[in-house]
Amino acid sequence: MFLRSTTRKKDGKEHRYWSVVENRRVSGGGTVQRHVLYLGEINDSQQAAWSEAIEVFDEGDQETKQVALFPEYRHAPKLDCDVISIRISEMRLCRPRQWGACWLCCYLWDQLRLDEFWNSRLEPSRKGTSWLHVLKILVSYQLIDPGSEWRLHRQWYERSAMGDLLGSDARLAQDDTLYRCLDKILLHKQDLFSFLQQRWNELFHADFDVLLYDLTSTYFEIDPPAEGKRKFGYSRDKRSDCVQVVIALIVTPDGLPMAYEVLAGNTSDKTTLKDFLGKIEKQYGRARRTWVMDRGVPTEEVLREMRASETPVHYLVGAPRGRLTQLEQSFLTKPWQQVREQVQVKLAERDGEVYVLARSDSRLHKERAMRSRRLKQLVKRLHDIRNQKRLTRTKLLMKLGAAQHAAGNAYSILDIHLPKAGQRITAKTVFV
């Protein structure tokens, strides 16, 4: 790294601007430069600002004092503080760290009063390990640059200012220390959610009458374990060859989490809702809540129980496609109602439930644009395939299969004529 200056004349005066630049070697023996830090203008006109901004600690007097920095080749003006001449050619940027985001995470931590919650639950170890500071590092890491604990240990901690802000050293970021801290906080999961629910209510006047419930999964590229929650199951990541776990999460419309659970990888979505209903009622009490879910989450049995409970539980869930066919005639006789700009609905009641058919102009335009884009890509791909030379029938069918997979439903719009068995494949025998 080195300092680079640029000179610019403005209003008859010469201004010099400085920045810290890093050279990086690339393939072919060349180098590229990356701006690491912009320092701005450093000349005599900024002498007061430099004098106020720079402080050093005098170990002899045990106090800080103001100093001014000037390059050794420039004559320093007379100032009320000490003047230090520096050799710019020998300046180096050592261990740069991210400070602003780390400071903001610590500020948010204080706003949530998490020290108040964790002080009595995460006491320091006999060896002096501050588990509270370890948890702050873990939380800040997941907010700023989420990744694995191993990456935090090997890379991120040294590149952040968390050690400086917490007054700690690298021992808090050891991999075994991080994993042990996760085990300690797992015991207090339910109490933490109750505490956060109270704080969110105080800070944001959050409303918990509407809850969004959904499930996702994450997979592991490992051999199947003999026991545990990592199992083969329906993979939302299209990785059915890998074991996975299912994660169920309940959040408010503002994105504030209310509860979560890590389930076995072979858990069916429709078997999870009943347990979560009981979990939320036990932890937060019974209330008139509205649950919003995908159509594959609840079963008819669970929905009947929700309607028949002492405190009726409302829900908004996608109706099965087969039922929409049964309700088609009911919707045809209903008028469209404008609920907001570009959104219209029809309402139909049946068996104590209200069915809502929604029509969104924005959604309509979006889906048409998506189909049009896929159709254009498909036509271009088909023309490219047709113009290829020395193409066998087997390769032609493989390429058409790949094009069909990429195009999705748009493939059915086109009528594609293929050559007969034994017929030569040319642009005339393959056409759309």
MOFENMO-V939546 format. One record per residue. RES is the residue in one small letter. SS is DSSP state (2 for helix, 1 for strand, 0 for the rest). NEAR is the number of other C-alpha atoms within 8 Angstrom. D_LAST is the distance of its C-alpha to the last C-alpha in whole Angstrom. Layout:
BEGIN
res	ss	near	d_last
RES	SS	NEAR	D_LAST
RES	SS	NEAR	D_LAST
END
This chain:
BEGIN
res	ss	near	d_last
m	0	8	59
f	1	10	61
l	1	11	62
r	1	8	60
s	1	8	62
t	1	7	61
t	1	8	63
r	1	7	62
k	1	8	65
k	1	7	65
d	0	4	68
g	0	5	70
k	1	6	70
e	1	8	68
h	1	10	66
r	1	11	65
y	1	11	62
w	1	13	62
s	1	13	59
v	1	14	59
v	1	13	56
e	1	10	55
n	1	9	54
r	1	8	51
r	1	8	50
v	0	8	47
s	2	5	45
g	2	4	46
g	2	6	50
g	0	7	49
t	1	8	50
v	1	8	49
q	1	8	51
r	1	8	51
h	1	9	53
v	1	8	55
l	1	7	57
y	1	8	58
l	1	9	62
g	1	7	62
e	1	9	65
i	0	11	68
n	0	9	71
d	2	7	74
s	2	6	73
q	2	9	71
q	2	10	75
a	2	7	76
a	2	7	72
w	2	11	72
s	2	11	76
e	2	8	75
a	2	7	72
i	0	9	73
e	1	9	75
v	1	8	77
f	1	8	79
d	1	9	82
e	0	6	83
g	0	4	87
d	0	5	87
q	0	7	85
e	1	7	83
t	1	8	80
k	1	8	81
q	1	12	79
v	1	13	78
a	1	12	76
l	1	9	74
f	1	12	74
p	1	9	73
e	0	9	76
y	0	4	76
r	0	6	76
h	0	6	79
a	0	7	79
p	0	5	81
k	0	4	84
l	0	6	83
d	0	4	84
c	0	8	83
d	1	8	82
v	1	10	80
i	1	8	78
s	1	8	77
i	1	8	74
r	0	8	72
i	2	8	69
s	2	6	68
e	2	5	69
m	0	8	67
r	0	6	65
l	0	8	62
c	0	4	63
r	0	6	62
p	0	6	60
r	0	8	59
q	1	9	57
w	0	9	59
g	2	6	58
a	2	8	56
c	2	13	58
w	2	10	61
l	2	8	59
c	2	10	58
c	2	10	62
y	2	8	62
l	2	8	60
w	2	10	62
d	2	9	65
q	2	7	63
l	0	8	62
r	0	8	66
l	2	9	65
d	2	9	68
e	2	7	70
f	2	10	67
w	2	9	67
n	0	9	71
s	0	7	72
r	0	6	69
l	0	9	69
e	0	9	72
p	0	10	73
s	0	8	73
r	0	5	76
k	0	5	75
g	0	6	74
t	0	8	71
s	0	10	70
w	2	11	67
l	2	12	66
h	2	9	66
v	2	13	63
l	2	9	61
k	2	9	61
i	2	10	60
l	2	10	57
v	2	8	56
s	2	11	56
y	2	12	54
q	2	9	51
l	2	8	51
i	2	8	51
d	2	6	49
p	0	7	48
g	0	8	48
s	0	6	50
e	2	10	54
w	2	7	54
r	2	9	52
l	2	12	54
h	2	11	57
r	2	8	56
q	2	8	54
w	2	10	54
y	2	13	58
e	2	10	59
r	2	10	57
s	1	11	58
a	0	12	61
m	2	11	62
g	2	11	65
d	2	7	66
l	2	8	66
l	2	7	67
g	0	6	70
s	0	9	69
d	0	6	68
a	2	9	65
r	2	6	67
l	2	12	65
a	2	12	61
q	0	9	62
d	2	9	59
d	2	6	62
t	2	10	63
l	2	13	60
y	2	9	59
r	2	8	62
c	2	11	62
l	2	8	59
d	2	8	61
k	2	9	64
i	2	8	62
l	2	7	60
l	0	6	63
h	0	8	63
k	2	8	60
q	2	7	61
d	2	7	64
l	2	9	61
f	2	10	59
s	2	10	62
f	2	9	63
l	2	9	60
q	2	9	59
q	2	8	63
r	2	9	62
w	2	10	59
n	2	10	61
e	2	8	64
l	2	7	61
f	2	6	58
h	0	7	60
a	0	8	57
d	0	7	56
f	0	7	55
d	0	8	54
v	1	11	51
l	1	13	49
l	1	11	46
y	1	11	45
d	1	10	42
l	1	9	42
t	1	8	40
s	1	12	41
t	1	9	41
y	1	11	41
f	1	7	43
e	0	6	42
i	0	6	45
d	0	5	46
p	0	8	47
p	0	6	50
a	0	4	53
e	0	5	54
g	0	7	53
k	0	9	50
r	0	12	47
k	1	12	45
f	0	11	42
g	0	10	40
y	0	7	37
s	0	10	36
r	0	7	34
d	0	7	34
k	0	5	31
r	0	8	34
s	0	9	35
d	0	5	37
c	0	11	40
v	1	16	43
q	1	17	43
v	1	15	45
v	1	14	44
i	1	12	45
a	1	12	46
l	1	12	47
i	1	12	49
v	1	13	49
t	1	13	50
p	0	8	47
d	0	5	49
g	0	6	48
l	0	7	51
p	1	9	51
m	1	10	54
a	1	9	53
y	1	9	51
e	1	7	51
v	1	8	50
l	1	10	49
a	1	12	48
g	0	15	44
n	0	11	44
t	0	10	45
s	0	6	43
d	2	10	42
k	2	9	44
t	2	9	47
t	0	10	48
l	2	11	49
k	2	8	52
d	2	7	54
f	2	8	52
l	2	8	54
g	2	8	57
k	2	8	57
i	2	10	57
e	2	10	59
k	2	8	62
q	2	8	61
y	2	7	61
g	0	7	62
r	0	7	61
a	0	8	60
r	0	9	57
r	0	11	54
t	1	11	50
w	1	12	48
v	1	11	44
m	1	13	42
d	0	9	39
r	0	9	38
g	0	7	38
v	0	12	42
p	0	13	44
t	0	8	45
e	2	6	46
e	2	6	50
v	2	10	50
l	2	9	49
r	2	8	52
e	2	8	54
m	2	10	53
r	2	9	54
a	2	7	57
s	0	8	59
e	0	4	62
t	0	7	60
p	0	9	57
v	0	12	54
h	1	10	51
y	1	9	48
l	1	8	44
v	1	8	41
g	0	7	38
a	0	8	38
p	0	7	36
r	2	6	33
g	2	6	34
r	2	8	37
l	2	9	35
t	2	7	34
q	2	7	38
l	0	8	38
e	2	8	36
q	2	7	38
s	2	8	41
f	2	11	39
l	2	7	37
t	0	6	41
k	0	9	42
p	0	6	41
w	0	7	40
q	1	7	42
q	1	9	42
v	1	7	43
r	1	6	42
e	0	5	40
q	0	8	37
v	1	11	37
q	1	12	38
v	1	12	39
k	1	12	40
l	1	10	43
a	1	10	44
e	1	8	47
r	1	7	47
d	0	4	49
g	0	5	51
e	1	6	48
v	1	8	46
y	1	9	42
v	1	8	40
l	1	8	37
a	1	8	36
r	1	7	33
s	1	9	33
d	2	8	31
s	2	7	31
r	2	7	30
l	2	8	27
h	2	8	26
k	2	8	26
e	2	8	24
r	2	8	21
a	2	8	22
m	2	8	21
r	2	9	18
s	2	8	17
r	2	8	17
r	2	10	16
l	2	11	12
k	2	8	13
q	2	9	14
l	2	13	11
v	2	8	8
k	2	8	11
r	2	9	11
l	2	11	8
h	2	8	9
d	2	8	12
i	2	9	11
r	2	10	10
n	0	8	13
q	0	7	15
k	0	5	18
r	0	4	20
l	0	8	17
t	0	7	18
r	2	7	17
t	2	6	19
k	2	8	18
l	2	10	14
l	2	8	15
m	2	8	17
k	2	9	15
l	2	9	12
g	2	8	15
a	2	8	16
a	2	11	13
q	2	10	14
h	2	7	17
a	2	6	17
a	2	12	15
g	2	7	17
n	2	6	16
a	2	11	13
y	2	10	11
s	2	6	12
i	2	6	11
l	0	7	7
d	0	6	6
i	0	7	5
h	1	8	6
l	0	7	9
p	0	9	12
k	0	5	15
a	0	4	18
g	0	4	20
q	0	6	17
r	0	6	17
i	0	11	14
t	0	9	13
a	0	8	10
k	0	6	10
t	0	10	10
v	0	12	7
f	1	9	4
v	0	7	0
END
